[in-house]
Amino acid sequence: MFLNRFLSQTLLCSSSTDTRPFPDYSPKKPTIRDSEFAHQITSTIKLRRFEPLPRILKPYESKFQSNHLIWVLMKIKNDYGLVLDFFEWACLRRDPTLEVRSIVVQIAVASKDLKMARWLILDFWRKPNLDVSLSFTHFVEQLLYTYKDWGSDPNVFDVFFQVLVEVEMLDEAMKFFDKILNYGVVISVDSWNLYLSRLPDNLHGCWKAMKVFIELPQVGVCWNTASYNILIHLFCQLGKIKDAHLLLLQMEFRGCIPDVVSYSTIINGYCHIGELQKVLRLLREMQIKQLNPNPCTYNSIIHLLCKMGKVVEAERILREMINEGIYPDFVVFSTLIDGLCKRGNLSAAYMLFHEMQRWRIMPDLLTYTSLICGFCQIGNMIEADKIFHEMCGRGLEPDEVTCTALIDGYCKVGKMKDAFLLHNQMVQVGLVPNVVTYTALADGLCKSGELDTANELLHEMCGKGLQLNIITYNAMVNGLCKAGNIVEATKLMEDMEVVGLNPDTFTYTTLMDAYCKAGDMSKAQELLQRMLDRGLQPTIVTFNVLMNGFCMSGMLEESERLLKWMLDKGITPNAITYNSLMKQYCIRNNMCATTAVYRGMCAQGVLPDSNTYNILIKGHSKARNMKEAWFLHKEMVGKGFSLTPSSYNAMIKGYLKRKKFLEASELFDEMRRQGLIVDKEIYDLFLDIKL
């Protein structure tokens, strides 16, 4: 670990433990005439202090010099208000020397006006064309030279150090510390915390921070909780979360009590790398120490849970946050809304969207875009349009991401006219369509069978300097396959490789599906082998495509072998895999084999879906196994699934053939109540019974 490596290196402070005294202040002695002149000015500004200085000092301006300023300040240094007024008057005539500036800084600090002292130092470093190295040396010398007689308040060194840090003169700040350490002065921990917080978030900054952290306690600096928090934050920024956690553990051992910021920073670090269990352990530690998580802690956890797809748990954390009296901010709501949208839970996202506004937190462009993307993904373009217009009505201008999401949604539901209309509006308002925008349009055109138009669009895209990506090519391959043009789709896949893009699992699966539907299983298997040879891992969709192809071609032995191979390799089939096989056995009236496949499916822990039940019910009804069909119907309804019209018709026909007229009649009435279409054959059978 980084921290252990560093601690193993002993870094000793090079400064001497012997301290030297501050120098005596010995200004230039005034002549009798200069002394009288300084006395006249002093008397005038004291006696007429409520009158404007420019007016009362007008007679003295022509003879006034820098040394006069110091001699007058010596006489009025205990009258701080007068010092500032006189210094301001003098500065309007000529720029003060570093000696004068240092004197006024000392007086300001002695008068507890640290703000003025800071401004006087900062004002100097803002001067243009400064020789930083030379100016730094001179300023430090003058500060030490004027310290003993003009203020003797060590806070002056803290102020000077802080200003050096604020103006990013970190090396000079360290040199200054080494210099004043010789005089027995130690910079305060608050000043060092400022220094630590300004170090760059890189490895060099981290090493520098650790060096300071280890060496300074040897000269009297006592680190506090804020110091540890800065270092913990620095480690987390560099992704060294374990080192940050180690510092947290060391804090109490060294007499510093971790606070909510300490824990929150490390929790945020672990959230970024997806370590949920460690986050939960830290939360338990906080509870034991009676530290309440802050909004930052909650937001980090909510963000992690959403990223992991655990949106229900994320929403529970939000409710816990509100119950604790912590008001969620914009980031918390937006993170959770985005997570819900990505999981397809649009109703919960929409409710949270309205709740957010009840808290008087106004959604921004990102929040609206999350909702628009969510509704577009499920094809609900009415709601997507409504939110888009509400967003524009609030004065929020859509960007490329928002418009592209809406264009993609229109393309998915076949509204190509609306998609191109929005594309044109984008261009008119100065938004630049990107490769994702063109890919969405090309995909929509391909799905609509407009392959020539899609090709023209892609040529336009290339003409604008945009590079086709794997998603664009896959959209075109998919469109060509759906149009039955497998030869062109294969050629396009070869073109991908020519331009340096390797076909992915989706590309191969799309082509395999096309060959399977065309009944050319040998080509589909060839593609699978090529895919495996290239180190690409098939997905469950790939296997389902093959399974469906074998079944559609009547190659049930190959289907069974594929299923066995998947199980042997530890690849878990899903309901779709089993459904293809069961459907084919049902078509062949082999209900024994169908039942065996179904039992194997349940044994693997794969839950049947609506399609599974409908396949089984139709198969058993056709075979007149009405008890099995009845039981399956009851089970599927209990799970919230519904019979399809064809399953209703099959069950009614099965009951009628079995002379179960009451059961058939009940299903018939149920079907009509639901507005489902009944086969003519069923009507004829009921008429025959009545006759």
Salt bridges, closest charged atoms under 4 A:
ASP24 OD1 - LYS148 NZ 2.59
ASP34 OD1 - HIS68 NE2 3.08
GLU51 OE1 - ARG48 NH2 2.94
GLU51 OE1 - ARG55 NH2 3.19
GLU61 OE2 - ARG93 NH2 3.03
ASP79 OD2 - ARG49 NH1 2.65
ASP95 OD1 - LYS127 NZ 3.21
ASP123 OD2 - ARG101 NH1 3.19
ASP153 OD2 - LYS112 NZ 3.25
GLU166 OE1 - ARG118 NH2 2.49
GLU168 OE2 - ARG198 NH1 3.53
ASP171 OD1 - LYS208 NZ 3.00
GLU215 OE2 - LYS211 NZ 3.09
GLU252 OE2 - LYS289 NZ 2.61
GLU315 OE2 - ARG319 NH2 3.65
GLU320 OE1 - ARG316 NH1 3.96
ASP338 OD2 - LYS342 NZ 2.96
GLU355 OE2 - ARG319 NH1 2.67
GLU390 OE2 - ARG394 NH2 3.94
ASP408 OD2 - LYS412 NZ 2.65
ASP443 OD2 - LYS447 NZ 3.00
GLU460 OE2 - LYS464 NZ 3.37
ASP495 OD2 - LYS491 NZ 3.70
GLU497 OE1 - ARG534 NH1 2.47
ASP513 OD2 - LYS517 NZ 3.01
GLU558 OE2 - ARG561 NH2 3.54
ASP568 OD2 - LYS564 NZ 3.04
GLU635 OE2 - LYS639 NZ 3.70
GLU681 OE1 - LYS653 NZ 2.87
ASP684 OD2 - LYS680 NZ 3.04
